[in-house]
Every structure is written in structure tokens, then in C-alpha cells.
């Protein structure tokens, strides 16, 4: 896809993500109204409000591209053409949102040939947006400040890590111990990928399953910032909903960093 078109999409997708973030904040100021999905995960009124705002925006921007959303229709995925599509998590970090924390995000990605080529992550509670597109770099913007280009750290050995606040397990702890990392910060949502992308942290390992919408936008941003995001065999993450909507695990780190994965 031409960079000029990707740049044009970015200019439209960023305000869509921010509008969805505003919808989430409006719910937060009222009644969150939490229910439970069939898999036991929480679903709030904010998830639905954000999903509707994003769907309306993306349908208007480019109605030819299907939308894979956590809160959308997930039946019969193998019957859809996923050559190019939007991959959306309307509210990543619902558990954090319900608890009144700030580390939840809106994730929107454009995926082509199983690879995220554009990503926008909005953090409504603190007014920060990350974005990137293939060949256009990765960027971060705080409210009322100019955008700044971000890049992964240049470390030869990782000294700091971000981990999941809700899903930290023994395997992750053992992995970080093998690397000698003691500076570990827990976060919710795709903020963890953003932390590696902007050099705040050196590595983010995840040894549990995630869905495509959890990482697609972050992957686009991380890759443009100079990161690798690989599965537990050391291969690039792929994004084909017709094949599988889940990854078994992954690691985000600066390109070239040697990791103890894929060799066991």
C-alpha cells in the first residue's frame, strides 16, 4: 500500500480512536454497567460505546475493508476475505478500566497480507496517542504538545521489562530471571508494547494466549520503532483470522536482541 494512502488513513484513524476514547470517558463518568462474556472476561458499556464509534468511523473511511473487532461478529471468520482488514480492540484493558486505573487503551490496526501496516493506540485517561504506519515511522503525542518520533532502546542486554498486571505467571518470571532483569513494571493493555516501542522498557514477554486485536496496533507501532515482535518460536507474529484469532505467546524487544526462545 502506498505511503501516501497510509498517511491519509492515519490522519483519519487517529481522531476515530480519540473519539472512541471520549466515549469511554463519558461512560466512566456515569455508570460502567459490567456484565460477563461467555469466556468469563468482563464486558462494560464502555466497550460497546467505543466499538460503535470505531465501526461508524471505519465504515465511513473505507467500507470495503472488513472489521475484526473484539466486540464484533466473530462467527464464520473462515468465510471472510482477510487480505486487508481493520483489527480493533475497542477497550483493551477492561479490567483496569473497571478498577478505575488509567492504563487502558483503544487499539486500531490495518492489516494487509497477515501483517499490521498501520496502528493507532489511544490512551484516553491520560490524553496520549501513539501511531505508526509502514515506512512512516512511529510517533507519540500528548495533549497540546507536538508529536515526537519514538524509537526502541539501543540496549545490547535488556535491563528493564514490562509485564501484564493481570496475567503475570511463573513462566514469565523465570524468563526474566534468565535474562537477569529485576526492573519490572506491571501494566495493563497495549501500553506494554508502547513502552518497548518508545524505549521506556527494553522487553515485554507474554507467555499466555492473546487475541489478534490485543497486539495488532501495537505490533505496527513497535515494528516502525525498531522492535521485533515474535512468537515463542522466534517467528514474526502473523495475523490471519481465518486461521486463528489467537497467539500462544510473544516477546517484544529491540531488533537484534538475543532472546532465549525458539531453542528449547
Secondary structure, 3 states (H helix, E strand, C coil): CCHHHHHHHHHHHHHHHHHHHHHHHHHHCCCCCCEECCCCCEECHHHHHHHHHHHHHHHHHCCCCEEEECCCCCCCHHHCCCCEEEEEEEEECHHHHHCCCCCCEEEEEEEECCEEEEEEEEEHHHCEEEEEECCCCEEEEECCCCCEECCCCCCCCCCEEEEECCCCCHHHHHHHHHCCCCEEEEECCCHHHHHHHCCCCCEEEECCCEEHHHHHHHHHHHHHCCEEEECCCCCECCCCCCCCCEECCEEEEECCCCCCCCCC
